[in-house]
Amino acid sequence: MKESVGRASGDVELNGWWDRWLGQRDAKARERLIVHYSPLVKFVAGRIGAGLPSSVDPGDLVSAGVFGLIDAVERFDPERGVKFETFAVPRIRGAIFDGLRSLDWVPRSVRSRAREVETAFHELEMKLGRSPVDDELSSHLGITGTEFQRWLASIASTTVGPLDRALVAGAEPRSLRGETPASPSGAYEEVEVRKAVRVEVRKLPEREKLVLSLYYDEGLTLAEIGGVLGVTESRVSQIHTKAVLQLRSRMSASGMT
């Protein structure tokens, strides 16, 4: 067993399971591997769950993540020279976010507020010819600046995960809209959406672009981004949430989401 699987060569038992699975597709070895790496699912689920409302059951995140782990075990190829953990984490994360999309985990009141902010972005951008600032948004919504910040804090939980998923996380789940799950033919549309998102991100104000880049491209946490910008973590969360809402507004106006 090559060390690229991700474990020290001295871990004879684990390497033996990998040998039996990769060489013989032994079902028992597969089960042992899944059990061995299950703490990885709990770790990823815990990180994601930290940014979600308390109404989201951590057990649901773990259950969804297990499917990602199973997929990783079945698809892993040590010949690629990548550690198993490195290979598995994105698949576990993706499975958890896909699971979240199938749940009505975003309260309707939060979705309603998100739509109001998105509409305010659209109307003010049309009127001003530029991105509106916080005071303009709160005034347009008929609320105080403090209340607007509270709105952003509640909406922030809908902006977790990869950007393409965050852009639709605040919408009505497919099950509530009466839509069927996406078919394979939807893959092309997803690619087009990602292209459109990249174009719209380049039009955002510099600070919003920087926060999105550091968060999605560089993988920094909100706290780490706050250290880079010299602001609080909560302020970074507000900037991030506003950026995602502004992108949602533009994508919705263009009929892409």
C-alpha atoms as a printed R data frame, in Angstrom:
    type eleno elety resid chain resno       x      y       z
1   ATOM     1    CA   MET     A     1   0.000  0.000   0.000
2   ATOM     2    CA   LYS     A     2   1.385  3.367  -1.041
3   ATOM     3    CA   GLU     A     3   1.737  6.089   1.563
4   ATOM     4    CA   SER     A     4  -0.236  8.418  -0.733
5   ATOM     5    CA   VAL     A     5  -3.379  6.860   0.713
6   ATOM     6    CA   GLY     A     6  -2.757  9.254   3.546
7   ATOM     7    CA   ARG     A     7  -1.553  7.063   6.397
8   ATOM     8    CA   ALA     A     8   1.887  6.192   7.696
9   ATOM     9    CA   SER     A     9   3.323  2.977   6.331
10  ATOM    10    CA   GLY     A    10   3.367  1.575   9.876
11  ATOM    11    CA   ASP     A    11  -0.437  1.507  10.049
12  ATOM    12    CA   VAL     A    12  -0.528 -2.087   8.847
13  ATOM    13    CA   GLU     A    13  -4.204 -2.742   9.584
14  ATOM    14    CA   LEU     A    14  -5.472  0.352   7.744
15  ATOM    15    CA   ASN     A    15  -3.183 -0.273   4.803
16  ATOM    16    CA   GLY     A    16  -4.446 -3.819   4.701
17  ATOM    17    CA   TRP     A    17  -8.043 -2.613   4.410
18  ATOM    18    CA   TRP     A    18  -7.036 -0.318   1.576
19  ATOM    19    CA   ASP     A    19  -5.223 -3.161  -0.174
20  ATOM    20    CA   ARG     A    20  -8.269 -5.411   0.083
21  ATOM    21    CA   TRP     A    21 -10.645 -2.685  -1.099
22  ATOM    22    CA   LEU     A    22  -8.534 -1.315  -3.942
23  ATOM    23    CA   GLY     A    23  -7.318 -4.709  -5.095
24  ATOM    24    CA   GLN     A    24 -10.310 -6.957  -4.474
25  ATOM    25    CA   ARG     A    25 -13.233 -4.580  -3.885
26  ATOM    26    CA   ASP     A    26 -13.818 -6.412  -0.620
27  ATOM    27    CA   ALA     A    27 -17.087 -5.140   0.898
28  ATOM    28    CA   LYS     A    28 -15.943 -5.751   4.460
29  ATOM    29    CA   ALA     A    29 -12.793 -3.694   3.902
30  ATOM    30    CA   ARG     A    30 -14.947 -0.903   2.470
31  ATOM    31    CA   GLU     A    31 -17.083 -0.878   5.615
32  ATOM    32    CA   ARG     A    32 -13.981 -0.763   7.824
33  ATOM    33    CA   LEU     A    33 -12.627  2.204   5.862
34  ATOM    34    CA   ILE     A    34 -15.903  4.092   6.157
35  ATOM    35    CA   VAL     A    35 -15.977  3.536   9.918
36  ATOM    36    CA   HIS     A    36 -12.304  4.535  10.245
37  ATOM    37    CA   TYR     A    37 -12.772  7.833   8.410
38  ATOM    38    CA   SER     A    38 -16.187  8.665   9.909
39  ATOM    39    CA   PRO     A    39 -14.643 11.211  12.348
40  ATOM    40    CA   LEU     A    40 -13.731 13.219   9.241
41  ATOM    41    CA   VAL     A    41 -17.443 13.534   8.464
42  ATOM    42    CA   LYS     A    42 -18.180 14.762  11.989
43  ATOM    43    CA   PHE     A    43 -15.375 17.316  11.731
44  ATOM    44    CA   VAL     A    44 -16.589 18.729   8.407
45  ATOM    45    CA   ALA     A    45 -20.227 18.694   9.550
46  ATOM    46    CA   GLY     A    46 -19.239 20.538  12.724
47  ATOM    47    CA   ARG     A    47 -17.463 23.265  10.774
48  ATOM    48    CA   ILE     A    48 -20.435 23.745   8.471
49  ATOM    49    CA   GLY     A    49 -22.979 23.515  11.289
50  ATOM    50    CA   ALA     A    50 -21.262 26.338  13.167
51  ATOM    51    CA   GLY     A    51 -22.612 28.790  10.595
52  ATOM    52    CA   LEU     A    52 -26.170 27.451  10.533
53  ATOM    53    CA   PRO     A    53 -29.233 28.139  12.723
54  ATOM    54    CA   SER     A    54 -29.743 25.948  15.784
55  ATOM    55    CA   SER     A    55 -32.857 24.513  14.109
56  ATOM    56    CA   VAL     A    56 -30.621 22.491  11.781
57  ATOM    57    CA   ASP     A    57 -30.062 19.034  13.265
58  ATOM    58    CA   PRO     A    58 -26.314 18.225  13.344
59  ATOM    59    CA   GLY     A    59 -27.262 14.593  12.821
60  ATOM    60    CA   ASP     A    60 -28.764 15.462   9.439
61  ATOM    61    CA   LEU     A    61 -25.470 17.042   8.388
62  ATOM    62    CA   VAL     A    62 -23.499 13.977   9.446
63  ATOM    63    CA   SER     A    63 -25.931 11.632   7.697
64  ATOM    64    CA   ALA     A    64 -25.602 13.586   4.451
65  ATOM    65    CA   GLY     A    65 -21.836 13.763   4.818
66  ATOM    66    CA   VAL     A    66 -21.550  9.979   5.101
67  ATOM    67    CA   PHE     A    67 -22.759  9.705   1.506
68  ATOM    68    CA   GLY     A    68 -19.882 11.937   0.469
69  ATOM    69    CA   LEU     A    69 -17.443  9.767   2.400
70  ATOM    70    CA   ILE     A    70 -18.771  6.602   0.764
71  ATOM    71    CA   ASP     A    71 -18.407  8.216  -2.651
72  ATOM    72    CA   ALA     A    72 -14.833  9.226  -1.796
73  ATOM    73    CA   VAL     A    73 -13.871  5.702  -0.693
74  ATOM    74    CA   GLU     A    74 -15.352  4.222  -3.849
75  ATOM    75    CA   ARG     A    75 -13.679  6.719  -6.185
76  ATOM    76    CA   PHE     A    76 -10.299  7.152  -4.495
77  ATOM    77    CA   ASP     A    77  -7.225  6.351  -6.580
78  ATOM    78    CA   PRO     A    78  -3.908  6.523  -4.677
79  ATOM    79    CA   GLU     A    79  -2.027  6.582  -7.977
80  ATOM    80    CA   ARG     A    80  -2.979 10.267  -8.280
81  ATOM    81    CA   GLY     A    81  -0.661 11.053  -5.391
82  ATOM    82    CA   VAL     A    82  -3.323 12.789  -3.278
83  ATOM    83    CA   LYS     A    83  -3.987 11.918   0.358
84  ATOM    84    CA   PHE     A    84  -7.356 10.366   1.001
85  ATOM    85    CA   GLU     A    85  -8.380 13.085   3.443
86  ATOM    86    CA   THR     A    86  -7.619 15.761   0.850
87  ATOM    87    CA   PHE     A    87  -9.674 13.875  -1.708
88  ATOM    88    CA   ALA     A    88 -12.562 13.159   0.651
89  ATOM    89    CA   VAL     A    89 -13.220 16.503   2.342
90  ATOM    90    CA   PRO     A    90 -14.632 18.331  -0.741
91  ATOM    91    CA   ARG     A    91 -16.950 15.381  -1.429
92  ATOM    92    CA   ILE     A    92 -18.152 15.297   2.150
93  ATOM    93    CA   ARG     A    93 -18.755 19.049   2.096
94  ATOM    94    CA   GLY     A    94 -20.604 18.809  -1.207
95  ATOM    95    CA   ALA     A    95 -22.844 16.025   0.066
96  ATOM    96    CA   ILE     A    96 -23.711 18.043   3.177
97  ATOM    97    CA   PHE     A    97 -24.607 21.140   1.169
98  ATOM    98    CA   ASP     A    98 -26.673 19.047  -1.232
99  ATOM    99    CA   GLY     A    99 -28.464 17.634   1.802
100 ATOM   100    CA   LEU     A   100 -29.175 21.111   3.094
101 ATOM   101    CA   ARG     A   101 -30.746 22.089  -0.210
102 ATOM   102    CA   SER     A   102 -33.266 19.245   0.186
103 ATOM   103    CA   LEU     A   103 -34.325 20.506   3.621
104 ATOM   104    CA   ASP     A   104 -36.531 23.495   4.385
105 ATOM   105    CA   TRP     A   105 -33.910 24.711   6.866
106 ATOM   106    CA   VAL     A   106 -34.209 28.434   6.080
107 ATOM   107    CA   PRO     A   107 -37.158 30.029   7.939
108 ATOM   108    CA   ARG     A   108 -39.667 31.701   5.644
109 ATOM   109    CA   SER     A   109 -39.210 34.990   7.493
110 ATOM   110    CA   VAL     A   110 -35.494 34.921   6.676
111 ATOM   111    CA   ARG     A   111 -36.139 34.115   3.020
112 ATOM   112    CA   SER     A   112 -38.644 36.982   2.928
113 ATOM   113    CA   ARG     A   113 -36.109 39.436   4.351
114 ATOM   114    CA   ALA     A   114 -33.467 38.214   1.932
115 ATOM   115    CA   ARG     A   115 -35.812 38.834  -1.001
116 ATOM   116    CA   GLU     A   116 -36.600 42.319   0.300
117 ATOM   117    CA   VAL     A   117 -32.902 43.185   0.476
118 ATOM   118    CA   GLU     A   118 -32.308 41.700  -2.977
119 ATOM   119    CA   THR     A   119 -35.177 43.809  -4.363
120 ATOM   120    CA   ALA     A   120 -33.757 46.900  -2.658
121 ATOM   121    CA   PHE     A   121 -30.373 46.223  -4.250
122 ATOM   122    CA   HIS     A   122 -31.961 45.921  -7.685
123 ATOM   123    CA   GLU     A   123 -34.133 49.039  -7.377
124 ATOM   124    CA   LEU     A   124 -31.348 51.213  -5.972
125 ATOM   125    CA   GLU     A   125 -28.789 50.027  -8.520
126 ATOM   126    CA   MET     A   126 -31.239 50.918 -11.299
127 ATOM   127    CA   LYS     A   127 -31.841 54.325  -9.730
128 ATOM   128    CA   LEU     A   128 -28.288 55.221  -8.655
129 ATOM   129    CA   GLY     A   129 -26.273 53.467 -11.336
130 ATOM   130    CA   ARG     A   130 -23.957 52.041  -8.676
131 ATOM   131    CA   SER     A   131 -23.919 49.730  -5.673
132 ATOM   132    CA   PRO     A   132 -25.920 51.219  -2.772
133 ATOM   133    CA   VAL     A   133 -24.349 51.671   0.666
134 ATOM   134    CA   ASP     A   134 -25.854 50.457   3.945
135 ATOM   135    CA   ASP     A   135 -27.618 53.703   4.816
136 ATOM   136    CA   GLU     A   136 -29.288 53.832   1.401
137 ATOM   137    CA   LEU     A   137 -30.434 50.231   1.686
138 ATOM   138    CA   SER     A   138 -31.855 50.643   5.188
139 ATOM   139    CA   SER     A   139 -33.628 53.867   4.208
140 ATOM   140    CA   HIS     A   140 -35.111 52.217   1.115
141 ATOM   141    CA   LEU     A   141 -36.329 49.319   3.268
142 ATOM   142    CA   GLY     A   142 -37.823 51.704   5.824
143 ATOM   143    CA   ILE     A   143 -35.793 50.369   8.729
144 ATOM   144    CA   THR     A   144 -33.013 51.732  10.915
145 ATOM   145    CA   GLY     A   145 -29.350 51.007  10.278
146 ATOM   146    CA   THR     A   146 -29.244 48.843  13.408
147 ATOM   147    CA   GLU     A   147 -32.240 46.833  12.259
148 ATOM   148    CA   PHE     A   148 -30.636 46.390   8.835
149 ATOM   149    CA   GLN     A   149 -27.539 44.898  10.462
150 ATOM   150    CA   ARG     A   150 -29.789 42.498  12.380
151 ATOM   151    CA   TRP     A   151 -31.408 41.504   9.101
152 ATOM   152    CA   LEU     A   152 -28.002 40.757   7.608
153 ATOM   153    CA   ALA     A   153 -27.067 38.679  10.654
154 ATOM   154    CA   SER     A   154 -30.194 36.527  10.266
155 ATOM   155    CA   ILE     A   155 -29.723 36.178   6.515
156 ATOM   156    CA   ALA     A   156 -26.036 35.247   6.900
157 ATOM   157    CA   SER     A   157 -26.895 31.599   7.611
158 ATOM   158    CA   THR     A   158 -28.225 31.256   4.045
159 ATOM   159    CA   THR     A   159 -24.878 32.236   2.531
160 ATOM   160    CA   VAL     A   160 -22.766 29.298   3.739
161 ATOM   161    CA   GLY     A   161 -21.123 26.849   1.375
162 ATOM   162    CA   PRO     A   162 -19.785 27.177  -2.172
163 ATOM   163    CA   LEU     A   163 -20.850 30.415  -3.849
164 ATOM   164    CA   ASP     A   164 -22.995 28.767  -6.514
165 ATOM   165    CA   ARG     A   165 -24.976 27.014  -3.763
166 ATOM   166    CA   ALA     A   166 -25.131 30.123  -1.569
167 ATOM   167    CA   LEU     A   167 -26.758 32.033  -4.403
168 ATOM   168    CA   VAL     A   168 -29.796 29.754  -4.329
169 ATOM   169    CA   ALA     A   169 -29.837 28.831  -0.632
170 ATOM   170    CA   GLY     A   170 -32.295 31.574   0.257
171 ATOM   171    CA   ALA     A   171 -34.808 30.574  -2.390
172 ATOM   172    CA   GLU     A   172 -37.773 28.270  -1.832
173 ATOM   173    CA   PRO     A   173 -36.591 24.649  -1.729
174 ATOM   174    CA   ARG     A   174 -37.538 22.651  -4.839
175 ATOM   175    CA   SER     A   175 -39.902 20.483  -2.784
176 ATOM   176    CA   LEU     A   176 -41.913 23.577  -1.787
177 ATOM   177    CA   ARG     A   177 -41.971 24.964  -5.325
178 ATOM   178    CA   GLY     A   178 -43.196 21.666  -6.736
179 ATOM   179    CA   GLU     A   179 -40.071 21.209  -8.849
180 ATOM   180    CA   THR     A   180 -38.335 17.927  -9.428
181 ATOM   181    CA   PRO     A   181 -34.631 17.504  -8.620
182 ATOM   182    CA   ALA     A   182 -32.191 18.642 -11.269
183 ATOM   183    CA   SER     A   183 -31.616 16.158 -14.077
184 ATOM   184    CA   PRO     A   184 -28.269 15.375 -15.724
185 ATOM   185    CA   SER     A   185 -29.252 17.738 -18.516
186 ATOM   186    CA   GLY     A   186 -29.042 20.557 -15.969
187 ATOM   187    CA   ALA     A   187 -25.272 20.239 -15.776
188 ATOM   188    CA   TYR     A   188 -24.808 22.607 -18.726
189 ATOM   189    CA   GLU     A   189 -26.994 25.226 -17.043
190 ATOM   190    CA   GLU     A   190 -24.923 24.960 -13.866
191 ATOM   191    CA   VAL     A   191 -21.762 25.654 -15.841
192 ATOM   192    CA   GLU     A   192 -23.384 28.700 -17.423
193 ATOM   193    CA   VAL     A   193 -24.499 29.965 -14.019
194 ATOM   194    CA   ARG     A   194 -20.955 29.681 -12.679
195 ATOM   195    CA   LYS     A   195 -19.652 31.667 -15.655
196 ATOM   196    CA   ALA     A   196 -22.273 34.364 -15.091
197 ATOM   197    CA   VAL     A   197 -21.405 34.504 -11.376
198 ATOM   198    CA   ARG     A   198 -17.733 35.138 -12.160
199 ATOM   199    CA   VAL     A   199 -18.723 38.012 -14.449
200 ATOM   200    CA   GLU     A   200 -20.983 39.587 -11.810
201 ATOM   201    CA   VAL     A   201 -18.394 39.210  -9.026
202 ATOM   202    CA   ARG     A   202 -15.989 41.368 -11.034
203 ATOM   203    CA   LYS     A   203 -18.597 44.175 -10.973
204 ATOM   204    CA   LEU     A   204 -18.864 44.269  -7.171
205 ATOM   205    CA   PRO     A   205 -17.195 46.979  -5.037
206 ATOM   206    CA   GLU     A   206 -13.544 46.224  -4.268
207 ATOM   207    CA   ARG     A   207 -14.072 45.291  -0.619
208 ATOM   208    CA   GLU     A   208 -16.871 42.850  -1.467
209 ATOM   209    CA   LYS     A   209 -14.730 41.294  -4.197
210 ATOM   210    CA   LEU     A   210 -11.826 40.914  -1.791
211 ATOM   211    CA   VAL     A   211 -13.968 39.269   0.896
212 ATOM   212    CA   LEU     A   212 -15.442 36.805  -1.605
213 ATOM   213    CA   SER     A   213 -12.000 35.999  -2.995
214 ATOM   214    CA   LEU     A   214 -10.475 35.403   0.425
215 ATOM   215    CA   TYR     A   215 -13.456 33.339   1.583
216 ATOM   216    CA   TYR     A   216 -14.152 31.199  -1.488
217 ATOM   217    CA   ASP     A   217 -10.814 31.102  -3.321
218 ATOM   218    CA   GLU     A   218  -8.301 31.253  -0.477
219 ATOM   219    CA   GLY     A   219 -10.410 29.380   2.082
220 ATOM   220    CA   LEU     A   220  -9.942 31.908   4.895
221 ATOM   221    CA   THR     A   221 -12.443 32.021   7.743
222 ATOM   222    CA   LEU     A   222 -14.435 35.182   8.425
223 ATOM   223    CA   ALA     A   223 -12.259 35.826  11.479
224 ATOM   224    CA   GLU     A   224  -9.072 35.497   9.419
225 ATOM   225    CA   ILE     A   225 -10.448 37.860   6.785
226 ATOM   226    CA   GLY     A   226 -11.240 40.321   9.567
227 ATOM   227    CA   GLY     A   227  -7.571 40.206  10.565
228 ATOM   228    CA   VAL     A   228  -6.528 40.955   6.988
229 ATOM   229    CA   LEU     A   229  -8.948 43.882   6.637
230 ATOM   230    CA   GLY     A   230  -8.579 45.167  10.182
231 ATOM   231    CA   VAL     A   231 -12.293 44.838  11.003
232 ATOM   232    CA   THR     A   232 -14.369 42.556  13.228
233 ATOM   233    CA   GLU     A   233 -15.571 39.119  12.198
234 ATOM   234    CA   SER     A   234 -19.179 40.323  12.379
235 ATOM   235    CA   ARG     A   235 -18.376 43.152   9.966
236 ATOM   236    CA   VAL     A   236 -16.836 40.680   7.520
237 ATOM   237    CA   SER     A   237 -19.987 38.559   7.829
238 ATOM   238    CA   GLN     A   238 -22.085 41.615   6.943
239 ATOM   239    CA   ILE     A   239 -19.925 42.413   3.914
240 ATOM   240    CA   HIS     A   240 -20.044 38.794   2.771
241 ATOM   241    CA   THR     A   241 -23.820 38.557   3.197
242 ATOM   242    CA   LYS     A   242 -24.410 41.812   1.320
243 ATOM   243    CA   ALA     A   243 -22.181 40.656  -1.525
244 ATOM   244    CA   VAL     A   244 -24.068 37.380  -1.885
245 ATOM   245    CA   LEU     A   245 -27.445 39.153  -1.755
246 ATOM   246    CA   GLN     A   246 -26.296 41.623  -4.391
247 ATOM   247    CA   LEU     A   247 -25.188 38.742  -6.606
248 ATOM   248    CA   ARG     A   248 -28.519 36.979  -6.025
249 ATOM   249    CA   SER     A   249 -30.310 40.154  -7.068
250 ATOM   250    CA   ARG     A   250 -28.322 40.457 -10.284
251 ATOM   251    CA   MET     A   251 -28.575 36.767 -11.134
252 ATOM   252    CA   SER     A   252 -32.307 36.800 -10.502
253 ATOM   253    CA   ALA     A   253 -32.765 39.893 -12.672
254 ATOM   254    CA   SER     A   254 -30.921 38.124 -15.477
255 ATOM   255    CA   GLY     A   255 -33.050 35.010 -15.063
256 ATOM   256    CA   MET     A   256 -30.082 32.837 -14.088
257 ATOM   257    CA   THR     A   257 -31.415 31.704 -10.684
